[in-house]
Amino acid sequence: MPIDVDPRLTRGQRWYVFRSLARAEGLAEANLTRQGFIHFLPKVTVVKRHARRYVTHKEWLFPRYGFLLMDLSRDRWQSVNGTYGVERLVMGQDGPQRLPDGVIEALQAATGSDGLFCPDMELILGAQVRVSQGPLSGQLGVLQSLDGRGRVELLLNLMNGQVRTTVARECVEIVA
């Protein structure tokens, strides 16, 4: 599968990783924006149990880590290490460690306009899917529901009837 590279990148721009201070991702994001850096810090919706009830809130997809778009020959990347909320850039032998092409673009493709990461964006309730792994491999079904634990509920046509089953998200693929 070819790796998609963001066509908006200029010749020297690449994505790099930074580490933020503990629970300071928002502070790092605000200060990097103020300095003019293009950054990407996706969030995810989580449901946690607290005081005998379930609470839904947003958390960072990669706690304490974020991504910066920089051209090392042009941008003042050393100033990132002195930014409030940022601990340091992740470094390699020759300077900041560059991410492989296509990684951030793939994450951005699965991130909505609200900044929330949703790997199941292409899965729509009622969509026709095929089971790709396990004992039901090759069976066609209709997507009934998704849960937050990475499982999907399907309605399969088996033995002259419809059977409801639950499988792991990675075991299904969209039928075009």
N, C-alpha and C positions, 0 to 999 in steps of 0.2 A: 504494500500500500504506500503510495507516495506521501511524503510529508508536506503538508501545506504550510507555507511561510506567509506571514501577513504581508500583503503587497504594499501596505502603508509604510513599512520599514524603509528607512533610507539605507544607503549602502553600508554604513558602519554601525548602525543601530542593532543591538542585540539585547536579549533579556538576561538579567542577572538577579541573584537572590540576595536578600538582606534578612538579617535576624533582628527582631525588635526586642525591646525590653519586655519583661513579664507583664502581661495585661496592658500593654501600651501600643497595641497595633493601631488603634484609632488615632492616638497622638502622633505616631510615626506617619500615618497616612496624611493627616492634616498638615504636618510640617513639610513633608516631601512635596505636597501639592503647592504649598506656599513658595517653595524654592523652585518650582517649575518642572519638577521631575514627573514623567509619566509612570504611573505605577499600577499594579493589579493586586488586589487583596480580596479574593472571593470569600463570600460568607455562605453558610449553610443553615437551614432551619433544623433545629433539634427539639425533641420532646423529652423532657426529664420529669421524673417524679419528685415532688417537693411538698412536704407537709400534707401527705395523703391526697394529693391532687397532681394532675399532669399540667406542666407549664411548657408552652411553646415559646422559644426565643431564638435569636440569631447568634451564631458563633462563627469565628473565623474558620475557614476550611483547613488552613494550615496554621495552627496556633504558633505565634511568635515568628512566622516567616511571611515574607511578601516578595514581590517581583518588581524590578525596575527596568525600564527601557532606556538604555544609554548608549552613546557612542563614546568609547573610552578616549579617543583622540580629541574629542571636542568638549565633552561634558566634564565638569569638575566633580568627578566621582569620589575624590577623597573627602569632600564635604559631607557625603552621606554618613560617614562614620561619626561625624560630630552633630548630626541632626538629633534633636530631642525626640525620644521614643525609639530611636534606632540604636541597637547595640553595635552592629558592625555589618559590613558586607561579607558574604561568604567568599573566602579567598582561595585561589589556586596557587600554583607555583609562580605564575607570571602576572598576577594581579587578580582582580575579581573573577570568580568562576562563572563562565558563560553557560547558560542553559542550552541544551540541544535544540535545534530548529524544530518548530512545530509543537513543542510542549505547551507553551502558553496559549497558542492559537487553539489547540484542542480544548484546553480548559475554558477559554473565552467562548468557544462555540457551545459549550454546555452551561454557560452562565446567562441568566436572563437579564433583561434591561434593568431590573431592580438590584443587580449585583449578587443575586443568590445563585449558587451552584446547584444544578439539578441534572444529574447524569441521565435521568429518565425523561428528558425533554421530548424525545422522539416517541416515547410510549404514551399513547392516548387511550383512555378507557374506550373499549369497544373496538380497538385495532386488531387486525388479524395478525397472529404471531405463530411462529413455529418453534417447537421445543428442539434445541440443538444438542443437548447432552442428556445422559441418563437413560433410564429404562423407557421413557416416553419419547425418545429421540425421533424426530421426523413427524411427529403428530402436529396437526394444525389446531389452533384454538382461538378463542376470543378473549382479550384481556378484560378482566373484571375489576381488579383493584391492585393497587401498589401499597406497600407499607414502608415504614421508615427503617426497617431492618434488612432491606435488600431482597425482599421476597415479593413475588407477584402471584395473583390468583387468576387462574385460567378456567375457561369453560371449554372442555375438549369434547369432540365427537368420537366416542368409543363404543363399540359393541352395540350399535343401533340405538344409542342414547347419548345424552349429554352428561358428562361427568365433570364435577368441579374439583380442581386440584391446585395445590400451591407448590411452586418451585422457586429456586434461587433466580434472581434477576439475570445473572450471567448465563443462564440456561435457555434464554429465549431470544429470538431475533425477529425483527419486523419482516413481514412478508410484503414485498413490493407489489 
